[in-house]
Amino acid sequence: MRILFMAGQHPGAVWLHKALRECRHSVQHVTDWRDGVFVAEQEAFDAIIVMCAERADYAGLFDMLRRLSSSRGGAVLITVLGAATTQDRVSALRMGADACFDHPYSFLEINECLRAYHRTALGNLVCWSSDGKPNDKRTHEPKSMPTGLRLVVTQRETLMLECLMREVDLPVSRERLIRYCWQDKDDVDRSTVTILVSRLRRKLAVHMPNARIETISRYGYRLTFLAA
């Protein structure tokens, strides 16, 4: 999943950011709420997680949620609070949050909440799980390739396939792929993308020959599927 994570640099945010990445989500971390609203307006995300640890900041959070809820597209909006009352959680939900967690919270519960909303939103699209197996997003059950083989991919390959499959038959810019697949890196050489695409092409040629990653000159790549 592609996630916009809006939170400061406090220890709780660092921990949650790391946990999301370890689950192989593509996470873009924004520390300023105003910047986060702008990014949400410009790019598409599966989920937006807003973390606010201090109760004194809740009023500003609720005001921001009202604006964010109108610009998030189809993204699931989740808030993660510090110490909170029932009224605090209700306020977050009324301002547009789809789910609200407060301290102490369970990352397992947050992640399963994300997956539940994601299954509902994406329906029949095929994705690749963290162990490299293609999944049906409705059930998260492994789906066999036409040859009966598994396509084993690395974390970066998983993210690249996921990004390309969001825009099947449409060009995806190299810059977008970099943001999606190397969200933890500040500087990525263009040749790194080329190498990763080459590896994927070799694997697809063996295990899924009807899939093609085409190069779009001076722009990026496009994933297509040949008719059976």
N, C-alpha and C positions, 0 to 999 in steps of 0.2 A: 504494500500500500504506500501511496505517497502522502506524507503527513506534513502539515505546517505546524511547528511547535513554537508557541509564543510563551516565552518565560524568561526570567532573569538568569543570572549566573550563580544563583545560590546552590548549595549542595543538593537539595532535593531535585532541582531542575536538571543538574548535571547527571544525577543518578537516573532519572526518568528518560532523559535523552539517550543515555548509553543503553538502557534496557530496550528502548524502541529499536535502536540500530542493531542490537544483538538479535532481535527477532527478524532482522533483514528487511525492515521497512526503510523506505527512502525518506529521510527526515531533513527538512529544512528548518533550522533554528533561527528565530528572530527574537531579539531581546527587547525590542521596543514595540508596544502595542500599535502605535500609529503606523509604523513600518509594516507590521503584520497585516493590518487592514488593507494597506496598499498592495502588498504581495498577493493577498487573497483575491483582490479585484483583477490582478494581472494574469494569474496562473491558475491552473486547475489542480485541485487536491482531492484525495479521497476522504481525508479527515483533517480537522483543525483541532488541536489541543491547546487550550489556554490555561496556564498554571499561575495561580496567585497565592502566595504563601502568607501574606500579611492581611489580617482582617481590616486594618485601616485603609487598605487599597480596594476593598470590595465595591465601594460606591463607584469608583472610576471603572472598575471591571464591568459592572452591570451596564454602565452607559456605553462602554465600548462594545459589549456583546450585542446591544441593540443595533449598532451600526454594522457590526460584522455579520450578523444574521441575514442582512439584506444583500451582502456582497460575496457570500461564500459559495455561490453556485450550488452544486449538489453535494457539497462536502458535509460529512457528519461533524457536528460541533460539540466538543466535550470540554467541560471545565474541571479543573483539579484545584481544590481549595486547601487552605491550611485548616486551622480550627474553625468550625462553622456550625451554625445553628440550622434548624429545620427551615427557618425563614430565609436564611442565606441561600440555601440550596433551591428553595422554591423561587426566589428572586432570579437566580441564574437561569432556571428553566423558563420562567416567564419572559426573560429577555432574549430567548432564542436558543439556549443550549439544548441539545438532545439528551444529554446525560450529565450528571454532576457528581463528582466524588470529593470527599473531604478527608482530611487526615484523622486517623491512619487509614490509608487506602491500600488496596492490593493491586499490584501491577498485573497479575494474572487476570483479575476481573476487568481491568481497563482494556487489556489486549483482547479478551474474549468479547467485550462490548464492541470494540472496533470491528472485529471479524463478523459479528452478528449483523451489524449495520451494513457492512461491506457485502456480505452474501446477499442481503435483500436488495441492495442497490444495483449490483452488477449482473445478476441473473446467470446467463449461460456462458459467459466468456471463459476461456481457458487461461489459467495462469500457471506459473511454476512455483512449487513450494520450496521451503528453505533447504530441503534435502535434494532438490533438483528434479522432483517428480511433477509432471503436469497435473494440475488439479482442476476439478469442476468447481467454480466459485460458489455454486449453490450448496454443495455438500462438503467441500474441501477433501473429497475422496480422490485418490490418484486415478487419473484417466490414462488408459493405455494408448500408446502411439499406434498408428496403423500397422506397423511391423511387429507389434507386441513387445517392443523394447522400451527401455526407459531412457529419457534424455537427461543425463547427469550434467548439471551445470554448477558453476561456482556462484558465489554471492553476486559478484559484478555482472555475470552473465544472466543471472536471474532477473536483476533489476533492468538490464538492457532489454531483455525479452518482454518484460512487463511493460516498459515504456513504449516499445514499438507496437505491441499488441493493442495498446489504447487507440492507435491511429492506423489500423490495418489498411493498406493500400494508399495511405497518405504519407507525404514526406514528413520526417521528424528531423529537426535541425540538430547539428552536432552539439551546439551549445546546450540545447535542452537535454540531450542524452548525458552530457557531462554533469549538469545540475542534478539529474535524476540518479545517476549511477555513482557519482563521486561526490556526494553531498558532504562528505567528511574531509574533502581536500579543497584547499584554496586555489591551487594552481595545477592544472592537468594538461599535459602535452597532447596535442591533437593526434600524434602518432599512437598514443595509448588507446584511443578510441578505435583506430584502424586495426590494431593488433587484436583487441577484444572482438571486433566484428569478424575478423578472419577466423578466430577460434570457433565462434558460433557457427559460421558458415560451414566449417568442416564437420561439426557435430550434426548440424541439420541435414547435410548432404547424406550422411550415413543413416540417421535414425528418422528423419522426417523430410524426405526428398521433395515433397510437394511445397515446402516452405522455402522462400527466397528472401534474402536480405539484399536489396538493391542499393547501389550507391547513387545518390543524387548529386551531380557535379556541383562543387562549391557550396553545398548546402548541408547535406546529411545523408540519411538513409531511409529506406522504406521497406516494410515487411509485407510480402504478398504471398498468397497461396494459390498454387496452380490447380486448375480443375482436375478432379479425379478422372 
